[in-house]
Amino acid sequence: MELIESLQAYQPLIAAGLGIAALLVLILKARLNAFAALLLISIFSALAAGLTPDQSFATITSGMGGTLGFIATIIGLGALFGAILQASGALQALASKLSNTASFRTNQWQVAGIALLASTPVFFDVGLIILAPLILTMAHAKSRAPLALGLPLMAGLAVGHAFLPPTPGPVAIAELLGAQLGWVILFGAICGTVALAVSGPLLAVFLERQSLLPEGDSEFDFETVEPADPAASTDRFGRAVFLIVLPLALILLGTLAELLPAGPLRYILAVTGHPFSALLIACGATWVLLYPATPESRKLMSDAMAKAFEPTGAVILVTGAGGAFKQVLVDTGAGTQIADAALSVGFGALLTGYVLAVILRLAQGSATVAMITSAGLTAPLLIAAPLTPPQLGLLTIAIAAGASTASHVNDSGFWLVGRIFGITPGETLRTWTVSTTLISVVGFAMCSLIYVLLAVF
């Protein structure tokens, strides 16, 4: 009798545990689409926890709709912003500027910085494909291994993709946890900069000095065409930097505006600093400053803007399904039981979120899926142990750091890196996988340090 009562008491927790196990099986073994798997497991977990069919589907609808009301708009505007930058040649101008620097060591740091900026409005794969040709050409011209610049490039793209909005991952985590994007941007920039330095330029220098940097056998054609108008390229470089920083600065100012007394300035900063307004302003400014001069180029930009929405559909659906699963955990009470169990063994939200993200990343490969799922699992802990807005921002970055770890054979980006730089899977593991692991470890270490400092001061 006592056993039955215990099972009934922990029915939501048992249902959630079985659901998580089934989710991993469906994604890893059955290779089921992440959206379908999350939605199926959400239904199963809700019913297994004791909710009626009507309650189960109402919970899923509420979770998915509540999440996408914010996320879908941000991802759509971010895709539009990135498409204009890409089609206008602004991202290429960012990279071309580097070729004027004589010092190769300086090139490595500049490549990392440019990649960090370029990755905030575009996906990792897109940024790598756009910027890799120039990186390969620069390395070839200076008779250096392509990965000497490639690792800083990819580290910058990976850090920007995981740590800095408006990329979908950190935006989705922030929405699921209720974190303010201003704090996410602030702590993402601090933690991401340190992680980037270690995993990019410093790692490349270390591997090169130890003769551990593979030469690779890239099939890229090194015959490139110099820009016809260097002055125009330089002008576009400055505009690109300004435009990429613009929405981040507006969002950050909007968050800091809460510290100001009520008045016109606070009102204006609150309106322009909302992520919707900030990205709309950035899209408008980008269109005005980089407006195509000819009908042909305008047609190309229009096509690029339409095509930019294609990859966002899958991200939006997976994010929505992650929100549905989180809502199931909350409404069934499983989240509270998970939180109690984690807190009882001394696991706070920061460590729990990071560990869950690491496990999910290693298990199924996708950083975005790992971020969304682990954020949904971590969110219930906040009911038992509420966090301040800055702490929520740090928790967002901790989960992003965990989801960045150890890109390996189940990650499509792993194979893309190998193909572009012409290196074997083993060489990719010894370079790119090590780099992403350093991003994760250093990023989480910085989050933990800042978390402790906030508690002390």
N, C-alpha and C positions, 0 to 999 in steps of 0.2 A: 504493500500500500504506500509506504513512504517513497519507494522508488518511483511509483507511478506519479505521486504528487510532485516529486522533484522534476520528473520529465515534463510534466505539465507546466511547472513554474518556469522552466528554462526552454520551453517549446520555441519561443521566438529565436533564442540564441542558437539552438540546435538547427532550426530551419535556415538561419543565416549562414552557419558553418557549412551545412550541406550545399547551400546555394553557391557559396564561394568556391568550394571544391569542384562543384559541377561546372562553374564558370571557367575555371582553369582547364578542365578536361575538354570542354567544348571549344575553347580557343586554341589550345595546344595540340590536342589529339585529333579532334574532329575538324579542326581548321574552320570552324564556323565564323562567319562575319561577326565582329565585335558588337555591332549594334544589335543584331538579332540575338546574340548570346546574352547580352545584358538585359534585353527586354524579356526574353524567355525566363531567365533566372529571377528577374524581378517578380514576374507572375508566380512562379513556383514558390519563391520564398514567402510571398504574401499569403498565399493559400496555405502553405505548410505551417505558417506561424499562427493560423487560426482565423484570419480575416475571411469574411464572406466574399463571394465572387464580386458583388457590387462594390464592397469596400476596397477590395484589391485593385480593381481597375480604376476606381476613383483616386486611390493613392498614387497609382502610376501616372494617371493623367495629370494630377496636381504636381507631382515631382518633375515630370518632363516639361510641362507648360511653364511652371515657375522658373525653371532653370533657363529655358530657351528664350524667355521674354527678354532677358538681358544679353545672354551669350550670343544668340543668333545675330543680333544687331551689331555687336562688337566685331564678331568674326566677319560679317558682311562688309562693314566699313573698313576693317583692316585689309581685307582682300582687295577692295577697290583702291585703297591707298597704295598698297604694294604694286598693283598692276600699273598704275600711272607712273610710279617711280621706275619700274622695270621697262615699260614700253618707251618711255621718254629718253632712255639711255643714262638716267641719273646714276643708277647703280654702277654701270660701266665706268662712268666718269669718276666715281669714288675710287675704283680700283686703278684706273689709268693714272691718276695723280701720283700713285706710289712709284711708278717707273722713273720719276724724276729724282728720286732720292738715291744717293750714291752708296750709302752704307747698307750692307746686307742685314746687319743686326737691327738697324733702324727699320728696315723693310719688314722684318719679322714682327716687330711691335706694331707698326702701322697696319699691316695686313690684319692682325688680330683686332685692332680697334675698328677698322673699316668693316670687317665681317660682323662685329658686334652690332654696329649701327645698321648694317644692311639686313640683318636677320630679323629685326623687330617687325618690319612690315611684310616679310615674305617667309615661306616655309624653308626649312633647312635644305631640302633637296634643290629647290629653285635657286637659292642663294649660292649653293655649291656649283651648280651647273653654269650660272652666270659668271661667277668670279674665277672659277678654276682655270679657264684658258689663259688669262693674264698671268696668274700665279705660275703656271707651268712654263710660260714664255720667259718670265723674269728669271726663274731658276735655271732654265736652259741657257739664257744669255750670260749668266754668271757662273756657269759650270758647277752648279750645286744640285744636290738631290732635291727633287720636287717637294718631298715631304718636309724639307727644312722650312719652306713657306706654307706647305699644305697643312701641317699640324696647327700652326697659329690660325690659319684661315678657318679650318674646321672647328677648332675649339671656340673661336669667336662666334661662329654660326650656331654651335650647339648651346653655348651659354645664353646668347640672345634668344634662341628658340624656347628655352626652358625658363629663364629667369626674368625676362622683361616683356610686359604687355606692349603692344596689343596682340602678340602671338597667342593662339587659342589656349595653350596649356595653362599658363599662369592665370589667365583670365577666368578659365573654367574653375580652377582650384579656388580662386578668390571668391567667385560667386557661390560655390558650394559651401565654403566655410564662412561666408559673410565678411570677408576681409576687404578693406578699402584699397583700391588700386594705387593710390598715392603712396601708401606705406609699402606696397609690393614693389613699386618702381624704385623707391628709395633703397630698400634693403636688397632688392635684386641687383641694383647697380653696385652696391658696396660688396656684397658677397660674390657676385658674378665677376667683378673686376679682379679680385684676388684669385678666384678659381681659374679665370682665363689666363692670368699671368703664369701660374704654375703649370697648367695643362697644355698651354700653347707654346709661346716663345721659350720659356725656361726648359720645358721638356724637350723641345726640338734641339736646343743648344746642347743639352746633356746627351741625348742620343747620338748627335753628330760627333761630339767629342769622343764618345765611347765606340765609335764606328758601328753603331747599332741602327743607323738610319738607312733603310733599304733604298737603292737607287730607283727601282721600279722600271717599268717598260711601257710608259704611256704611249698610246697611239695618236696622241694629239698632234695636229699639224702646226709646226712652229712658225709658219709663214703668216705673219699678221700684218694688218694694214694700220699705219699710224693715223691718228685723227687728223682730218684735213684742216681743222681750225683749233689749234691748241688753246688759244685764248677763250674760245667758246666752251671748250672742255673744262678749263679751270673755273670759269664762271658757273658752269653747271655743277661742278664739285661743291662749291660753296653753297649753292642753293639746295643741293641734296642734303648736305649736313644739317642746314637750318631746318629743312622740312621734316627730316626724320626726328630731330630733337623736339620740334614744336609740340606735337601731341603729348609727349612724355612730360615736358615742362608744364603744359597747361593742366594736366591731371595732377601733377605733384603740387602745383600752386593751389588747385582746387581743394586738395586735402588739407594743406597748411592754412587755408583761409578760415577753417574752423577755429583757429587760435585767435583770430582777429575779432574785435568788437563788432556788433551789428552796425551795418552801414552800407553805402553804395559800393565800396571797394570789395567788401566781403560778398555782397550779392553778385557782382560781376564775376569775381573769381569762382564763385560756386557754380554759376551758370556755364561759363566757358571751360571750367575744369571738370565738368562731368564727362565721363568717357565718350558718351554719344556726341556731345558738342565738340569736344577736343578733336575727335577723329573727323567729324564733319568739317571743322575749320581746316584741319590738315589736308583733307581731300580737296577742298575748295582752293586753298593756297597752292597746293601742288598743281592743280589744273591751270591756275592763272599763271604761275611762274614757269611752268614747263609746257605751256600750251603748244601743240605742234604747229609748225609754220606752213605746211603744205597739206593739200587734201589727202594725198597718199599716206602721209604720216599720221594724219588724224584718223584715217580708216584703220591703220595698224593699231593705234592706241585704243580705238573703240573695240576692235576684235580682241585685244589683250584684256580689256576690262571685262568683256563678256566671258572669256575663257577663264579668268581668275576665279570665278565663282564655282567652277567645276569641282576642284578638290575640297572646297569648303563644305559641300553637302555632307560628305561622310563624317567630317569632324563635328558638324553641328548635330547630326543624328546620334553619334556615339556620346557626345556630351549630354544630350537630352536623356538618353538611356541611363547614363551614369547618375543623372539627377533623379530619375525614377527609382533606381536601386537605393539611392541614399534615402529617399522619402519612405520607401518600404521599411528600411531599418529603423527610421524614426517612429513611424506610425505603429509598427508592430511591437515596439519596445525592445527589439533586439539591439538597437544602438546603445540604449542605456545599459543593458547587460554587458555588452562589449566594453563600454567605457568603464564600468565597475571592475571588470576582470583585469583590464589593462592597468588601471590605477592601483588595484590591490597588489600587483607585483612590481609596482614602482615605475611603470612606463607612463611618462607624461605624454601629452599630445604631440610634442615635437619629435620625440624619439619614435613613437608609434607610427606617425605619419611617414617618417623617413624610412623605417624598416619595411612597412607595407609597400611603399613605392619601389624600394629596391627589389623585394621579392617579386612583385608583379612585373617589373621591367625585365628581370632575369628570366622570368617564366615565359612571357609572351612577346617580348621584343619592342612593342610600340611604347614610346615614351608618353605619348598623349593618353593612351588607354590607361597606362600605369598611373599617371597623374590624376585622371578623373576618377578611377575606381578607388584609389587609396584615399583621395579627398572625401569621397562619399563614405568610406568606412571610418575615417577619422572624425568627421563632423559630429557624430553623436557624443564623442568624448567632451565636446565643448559644453554640453548640457550639464555634465557633472562637474566640470572644471572650466568655467568661463575664462576667456583670455581677453586682454585689453586689445584695442585696435593695432598698436605696434606689434604685439605678440602674435596676432592673427596674420599680420604681414610676414613675420618671420616663419610661421608655420607653413604658409604658402610656399615660401622659398625652400624650406626644408623638404617638403614633398617634391617640389620640382627638382631639387638636387638628387633625391633618391631615385627619381624616374630617369635621370640622366646617366645612371651608372652603366658601365660595362656593356656598351653596344657590341653584340656578337652575332653569331650566325643566324639567329631568328629575327634580326633587324634588317629591314630593306636598305637602310642607310649604310650598313656595314658592307654590303656588296657593291653599292654605288661608289663608295670610297675606293674599294679595291679596283674597280673597273677604271675609274678616272685616273688613278695614279699608277696603274699597272703593277700592282703588288699582289702577292699570293695571300690566301686566307690566313696563313700562319703569320706573315708579315703584318697583315692588317690587325691581327690580335695583339701583336707585340707593340704596335704603335697607336692606332686609333682606339682600340679597346682600353689600353692603358690611359690614354688621354681622357676618355669619357669617365673612367673610374676616378681619376684625379679631380675632375670637375665635381663629381658627386661628393667625394670625401672632403675636399677643401671647402666646397660650398656649405656642406652641413656643419663643418667645424666652425666656420665663420658665423653661421646662424646661431649655433650654440653659444659662442662667445658673446655675441650681441645680446642674446636672450638673458644670459647671466648678468651682463652689465646693466641691462634694463631693470632687472630684479634688484640689483644692489643700489643703483642710483635713482 
